[in-house]
Amino acid sequence: MASTKVARVGPKKLTRFEKARILGGRALQLSLGAPPLIPEKEIDTDDVLEIAKKELERGVLPITVVRRTPKGEEYRIPLQDLL
């Protein structure tokens, strides 16, 4: 099993793949009835992907990005550190 470390590995920002994975997962949650994490008055659309984008831009998603090295080491980076 890979060891877990808290450090920075890889780019200092979210990669386009990480962003797509986060937005897709959050949009799925919203489509299945999860409550939005931004105030209702700020939501001006029914499009769950747009709501997920707004949540990501505001940094309100409680997500940790896991990055792995070729050696199998695992690094957990809070989303707020990558925005």
C-alpha positions as CSV (number, residue, x, y, z in Angstrom):
1,M,0.0,0.0,0.0
2,A,1.3,3.5,-0.9
3,S,2.4,5.8,1.8
4,T,0.3,9.0,2.2
5,K,2.2,12.3,2.5
6,V,1.0,15.9,2.7
7,A,3.2,17.9,0.2
8,R,3.1,19.5,-3.1
9,V,3.8,17.4,-6.2
10,G,3.1,18.3,-9.8
11,P,1.8,21.6,-11.1
12,K,0.8,24.4,-8.7
13,K,-2.7,24.6,-10.2
14,L,-5.4,22.1,-11.0
15,T,-4.7,20.2,-14.2
16,R,-7.5,20.2,-16.8
17,F,-8.0,16.5,-16.1
18,E,-8.5,17.1,-12.3
19,K,-10.8,20.0,-13.0
20,A,-12.9,17.9,-15.4
21,R,-13.1,15.1,-12.9
22,I,-14.1,17.4,-10.0
23,L,-16.7,19.3,-12.1
24,G,-18.2,16.1,-13.5
25,G,-18.5,14.4,-10.1
26,R,-20.0,17.5,-8.5
27,A,-22.5,18.0,-11.4
28,L,-23.6,14.4,-11.0
29,Q,-24.1,14.9,-7.3
30,L,-26.2,18.0,-8.0
31,S,-28.3,16.2,-10.6
32,L,-29.1,13.5,-8.1
33,G,-30.4,16.1,-5.6
34,A,-27.4,17.2,-3.6
35,P,-27.9,20.8,-2.2
36,P,-25.7,23.5,-3.8
37,L,-22.9,24.9,-1.7
38,I,-23.5,28.5,-2.8
39,P,-26.5,30.6,-1.8
40,E,-29.7,30.0,-3.9
41,K,-29.9,33.7,-4.8
42,E,-26.6,33.4,-6.7
43,I,-27.8,30.6,-8.8
44,D,-29.4,31.9,-12.0
45,T,-29.5,28.7,-14.0
46,D,-30.8,25.1,-13.9
47,D,-27.6,23.7,-15.5
48,V,-25.8,21.6,-12.9
49,L,-22.5,22.0,-14.6
50,E,-22.6,25.8,-14.4
51,I,-23.5,25.5,-10.7
52,A,-20.5,23.2,-10.2
53,K,-18.3,25.7,-12.0
54,K,-19.4,28.5,-9.7
55,E,-18.8,26.3,-6.6
56,L,-15.3,25.5,-7.9
57,E,-14.5,29.1,-8.6
58,R,-15.5,30.2,-5.1
59,G,-13.5,27.4,-3.6
60,V,-16.4,26.0,-1.4
61,L,-16.0,22.4,-2.4
62,P,-14.5,20.2,0.4
63,I,-12.3,18.1,-1.8
64,T,-8.8,16.8,-1.6
65,V,-6.9,16.0,-4.8
66,V,-4.8,12.9,-4.7
67,R,-1.7,12.8,-6.8
68,R,0.5,9.7,-7.2
69,T,4.2,9.5,-8.2
70,P,5.6,6.7,-10.4
71,K,7.1,5.2,-7.3
72,G,3.6,4.8,-5.9
73,E,3.8,7.6,-3.3
74,E,0.5,9.3,-2.7
75,Y,0.1,13.0,-2.0
76,R,-3.1,14.6,-0.8
77,I,-3.5,18.3,-1.6
78,P,-6.5,20.3,-0.4
79,L,-8.4,21.9,-3.3
80,Q,-8.0,25.4,-1.9
81,D,-4.2,25.1,-2.3
82,L,-4.6,24.5,-6.0
83,L,-7.0,27.3,-6.9
